[in-house]
Amino acid sequence: MKRQDYDMPFMLRYENVAWYEDGEVRILDRRVYPKEIRFEICRTHKEVARAIKDMVTQSAGPYTAAGMGMALAAYEARDLRGEDLLNFLEDAAETISTARPTTSTRLRKVTRGSIEAAKKAMESGDDVVEALFQESINSLNRRYSAMNEVAKYLCDLIPDGGKVLTQCFAETIIGTMTRTLKEQGKDVKFYCTETRPYYQGARLTATCISQMGFDTTVITDNMVAYTMENIGIDLFTSASDTITLDGHVANKVGTHQIALVARPFKVPFYVTGMPDGEKKAKDDIVIELRDPSLVLGDHTARGVKAIYPSFDITPPELITGFVTDKGLYKPSDLKKYLDTDHKSYY
């Protein structure tokens, strides 16, 4: 399969997400992009896990970093053989896949694929480092290809001349969606919530969409109702960090309240992504709590407190549909996705 990042904005090209080379993993620091193009250099798999935990890369970036981190782990263990090598890689997989609890299921799928690739390489006598690097590329191709199919279904829902509201940074789907819209020749305006406190919407989503040539406007997180009422939004879409089989969605905090606002304004809400078969219901989701000081900034008085849940959970009754690589599903029908010939795209 040829590389699937063709015609993508800068930060969605494989080398600019995370990349293994010569005993190092280079990760684009999304905390400062686009104001600054800076790469975090990791020389151990534990440094990769720390970069994921510290939000150096976000959205689907950790999945790429995880695969490249496993190649780095193989390099670290290059002098080990047999069970010693496999044990080292399995320990590395656990360290990387638990770096962020809410997305641990998907991270584990990536590292599990790396372990299987390592076993095959060990059995055939191939270079394990190269095998894990190639598995990371294969994983990227699978994910980008799957999200390209998602984008085709999503773009069929977006009218020419329409106005689309986004939340946070949907990574691959932002690239495949805008690429598909360009191929369809549609003129679409995008409104991106800023997404405090890391401003992924303002910095990452808006930058990517603008680079693809679309009219792009940033709004603060508390302007959603005003925008829907006075500007008019045809469709609200977000990605998902976790989708349960009963239709609950964990995504960047604020997604739930946008879905609530969308209902009285009759704005449809479409979630992109595939259900996590291991997550049956809402109670299976662990919400990550991050440093609350990041919310306070420089404008609050000493002694004032904050909270910072990184995600919230949107219930299925607020979701119009799930857009998957196999088509559109109502929340009540989501379990049927598992009956398709779907394959892991990690």
C-alpha positions in Angstrom: 0.0 0.0 0.0 1.3 3.4 -0.9 1.6 6.0 1.8 -1.8 7.4 2.6 -0.7 10.9 3.8 -0.6 12.3 0.3 -1.9 15.9 -0.1 -2.2 16.2 3.7 -1.4 19.4 5.7 2.1 19.6 7.2 1.4 18.2 10.6 -0.5 15.2 9.3 2.4 13.9 7.2 3.9 10.9 8.9 7.3 12.3 9.5 5.7 15.4 11.1 3.6 13.4 13.6 6.2 11.0 15.0 9.1 9.3 13.4 11.8 6.7 14.3 15.3 7.0 12.9 18.7 6.1 14.1 17.9 5.3 17.7 15.6 8.3 18.2 11.9 9.2 17.9 11.1 12.7 16.8 7.7 14.0 17.8 6.2 17.3 16.6 5.5 19.4 19.7 1.9 20.3 19.2 1.8 22.4 22.3 3.6 25.2 20.5 2.6 24.5 16.8 2.0 26.4 14.6 3.7 29.4 16.2 6.8 27.3 16.4 7.9 24.1 14.6 9.7 22.2 17.2 10.4 18.4 17.6 10.8 16.6 20.9 13.6 14.1 20.6 13.1 10.8 22.6 16.0 8.4 23.1 14.1 5.8 25.1 10.6 4.3 24.9 10.0 5.8 28.4 10.6 9.2 27.0 8.1 8.5 24.3 5.5 7.5 27.0 6.3 10.7 28.9 5.8 12.8 25.7 2.4 11.2 25.2 1.5 11.8 28.9 2.7 15.4 28.7 0.6 16.2 25.7 3.6 16.8 23.3 1.3 15.0 20.8 -2.5 14.8 21.1 -5.5 13.5 19.3 -4.4 10.5 17.2 -0.7 11.5 17.4 -0.1 9.2 20.4 -1.0 6.2 18.3 1.8 7.1 15.8 4.2 7.9 18.6 3.4 4.5 20.2 4.3 2.6 17.1 7.5 4.5 16.6 8.2 4.2 20.3 8.0 0.4 20.0 10.6 0.5 17.2 12.8 2.6 19.6 12.3 0.0 22.3 13.6 -2.7 19.9 16.6 -0.5 19.3 17.2 -0.2 23.0 17.1 -4.0 23.3 19.1 -4.6 20.2 21.7 -6.7 22.2 19.0 -9.0 23.7 17.7 -12.2 22.3 14.8 -14.6 22.6 12.7 -14.3 25.7 14.8 -11.4 27.1 14.0 -9.4 24.0 10.3 -10.2 24.0 10.0 -9.5 27.8 11.6 -6.1 27.2 9.3 -5.3 24.4 6.2 -6.4 26.4 7.3 -4.2 29.3 7.7 -1.3 26.9 4.3 -1.9 25.4 2.7 -1.7 28.8 4.6 1.6 29.6 3.5 3.2 26.3 -0.1 1.9 26.2 -0.9 3.2 29.7 0.5 6.7 29.2 -3.0 8.1 28.9 -5.8 6.1 30.5 -8.8 7.2 28.5 -7.1 6.1 25.2 -5.3 3.1 26.6 -7.5 0.6 24.7 -6.5 2.1 21.3 -2.8 2.5 22.4 -2.8 -1.1 23.4 -4.0 -2.1 19.9 -1.0 -0.4 18.4 1.6 -1.9 20.8 0.0 -5.3 20.4 0.5 -5.1 16.7 4.2 -4.2 17.4 4.6 -7.3 19.6 3.2 -9.6 16.9 5.5 -8.0 14.3 8.4 -8.6 16.6 7.6 -12.2 17.1 7.4 -12.8 13.4 10.7 -11.0 12.8 12.3 -13.1 15.6 11.0 -16.3 14.1 12.3 -15.5 10.6 15.6 -13.9 11.7 14.7 -10.5 10.4 15.8 -7.2 11.9 13.4 -6.5 14.8 13.9 -2.8 14.8 13.2 -2.5 11.1 10.2 -4.8 11.4 8.6 -2.6 14.1 9.3 0.5 12.2 7.6 -1.0 9.1 4.7 -2.1 11.3 4.3 1.5 12.5 4.1 2.6 8.9 1.6 -0.1 8.1 -0.5 0.9 11.0 -0.5 4.5 9.8 -1.5 3.4 6.3 -4.3 1.3 7.7 -5.6 4.1 9.9 -5.4 6.8 7.2 -7.0 4.5 4.7 -9.9 3.7 7.1 -10.4 7.4 7.9 -10.4 8.1 4.2 -13.5 5.8 4.0 -15.0 7.6 7.0 -14.4 11.0 5.3 -16.2 9.9 2.1 -19.4 9.1 4.2 -19.0 12.3 6.2 -18.5 14.5 3.2 -21.7 13.2 1.6 -23.5 14.7 4.7 -21.9 18.2 4.2 -23.7 20.4 1.7 -21.9 22.5 -0.8 -21.8 26.0 0.6 -22.4 24.5 4.1 -21.0 25.6 7.5 -19.4 23.0 9.7 -18.6 23.3 13.4 -15.6 21.3 14.7 -14.5 20.5 18.3 -10.9 20.0 19.4 -8.6 18.3 16.8 -9.9 15.2 15.0 -6.4 14.5 13.5 -6.6 12.1 10.5 -10.3 12.8 9.8 -9.5 16.5 9.4 -7.0 15.7 6.7 -9.1 13.1 4.9 -12.3 15.2 5.2 -10.7 18.3 3.7 -8.9 16.3 1.1 -12.2 14.7 0.0 -14.1 18.0 0.0 -11.4 19.4 -2.3 -11.8 16.4 -4.6 -15.6 16.9 -4.6 -15.1 20.6 -5.4 -17.3 21.7 -2.4 -17.1 25.2 -0.9 -17.4 24.8 2.8 -16.9 27.2 5.7 -15.5 25.8 9.0 -16.0 27.2 12.5 -13.5 25.7 15.0 -13.9 25.9 18.8 -10.6 27.0 20.4 -10.6 24.1 22.8 -9.0 25.4 26.0 -6.6 25.0 27.7 -4.3 23.6 25.0 -6.2 25.4 22.2 -6.1 22.4 19.8 -9.0 23.7 17.8 -7.5 27.2 17.3 -4.0 26.0 16.7 -4.2 22.6 15.1 -7.7 22.1 13.5 -7.9 25.7 12.2 -4.3 25.5 10.8 -4.9 22.3 9.0 -8.2 23.3 7.5 -6.8 26.7 6.4 -3.8 25.0 4.8 -6.2 23.0 2.8 -7.7 26.2 1.4 -11.0 26.4 3.2 -12.6 29.5 4.9 -11.7 29.0 8.6 -13.0 30.9 11.6 -12.0 30.3 15.3 -14.6 30.8 18.0 -14.1 30.7 21.7 -15.6 27.7 23.5 -18.5 29.8 24.9 -19.6 31.2 21.5 -21.3 28.0 20.2 -24.9 29.0 20.9 -24.3 32.5 19.4 -22.7 30.9 16.3 -25.5 28.5 15.8 -28.2 31.1 16.3 -26.7 34.0 14.4 -24.4 32.6 11.8 -26.1 29.2 11.2 -24.4 25.8 11.4 -25.4 23.0 9.1 -23.5 20.2 10.8 -21.5 19.6 14.0 -18.8 16.9 13.9 -16.2 15.6 16.3 -13.9 12.6 16.5 -13.9 10.3 19.5 -11.3 9.1 21.9 -13.6 6.2 22.9 -16.9 5.0 21.5 -18.8 2.4 23.6 -21.0 -0.2 22.1 -24.1 1.4 23.6 -23.3 4.7 21.9 -21.6 6.8 24.5 -18.7 9.0 23.3 -15.7 10.2 25.3 -14.1 13.2 23.5 -12.5 16.4 24.5 -14.2 18.1 27.4 -16.9 20.4 26.0 -18.2 18.0 23.4 -21.2 17.1 25.6 -22.2 20.7 26.1 -22.0 21.5 22.4 -24.2 18.5 21.7 -26.7 19.9 24.2 -26.7 23.3 22.5 -27.0 21.7 19.1 -30.3 20.0 19.9 -32.6 23.1 20.2 -31.0 24.6 17.1 -31.6 21.4 15.2 -28.0 21.0 14.2 -27.1 17.4 13.5 -24.1 15.9 15.4 -22.1 13.3 13.7 -19.3 11.5 15.5 -16.5 10.0 13.4 -14.8 6.8 14.4 -15.4 3.1 15.1 -16.7 1.6 18.3 -14.2 0.0 20.8 -15.4 -3.5 21.2 -13.9 -3.8 24.7 -15.9 -0.8 25.9 -19.5 -1.9 26.4 -21.0 1.1 28.3 -20.3 4.4 29.9 -19.0 2.9 33.1 -16.1 1.3 31.1 -14.7 4.7 30.3 -12.0 6.2 32.6 -11.9 10.0 32.4 -8.4 11.4 32.7 -7.9 14.3 35.1 -5.1 16.7 34.3 -3.2 19.5 36.1 -5.9 22.1 37.0 -3.4 24.9 37.0 -3.4 24.8 33.2 -7.0 26.1 33.3 -6.2 29.1 35.5 -3.6 30.9 33.3 -2.4 34.3 34.4 -5.7 36.0 35.1 -6.9 34.5 38.3 -6.2 35.4 41.9 -4.0 33.4 44.1 -6.0 30.8 46.0 -8.6 30.3 43.3 -9.0 26.6 42.3 -9.8 24.9 39.1 -10.7 21.5 37.7 -9.5 20.0 34.4 -11.2 16.8 33.2 -9.5 16.2 29.8 -12.7 14.5 28.4 -16.4 14.3 28.9 -19.0 11.7 27.9 -21.8 12.5 25.4 -24.8 10.2 25.7 -26.3 8.5 22.6 -29.5 10.5 22.6 -27.6 13.6 21.7 -25.8 12.0 18.7 -27.4 12.0 15.3 -25.2 9.3 13.9 -21.8 7.6 13.9 -19.8 7.8 10.7 -17.6 4.7 10.3 -15.5 3.2 7.6 -18.5 0.9 6.9 -21.1 3.7 6.7 -23.5 5.6 8.9 -25.0 4.1 12.1 -27.6 5.3 14.5 -26.5 5.0 18.1 -29.1 2.3 18.7 -27.6 0.2 15.8 -23.9 0.7 16.6 -23.4 -2.9 17.7 -24.2 -4.0 14.2 -20.8 -2.6 13.2 -19.1 -5.6 14.8 -21.0 -7.8 12.4 -19.3 -6.3 9.4 -16.0 -7.5 7.9 -14.2 -4.7 9.7 -10.5 -5.0 10.5 -8.4 -3.3 13.1 -7.0 -0.1 11.7 -4.3 0.3 14.3 
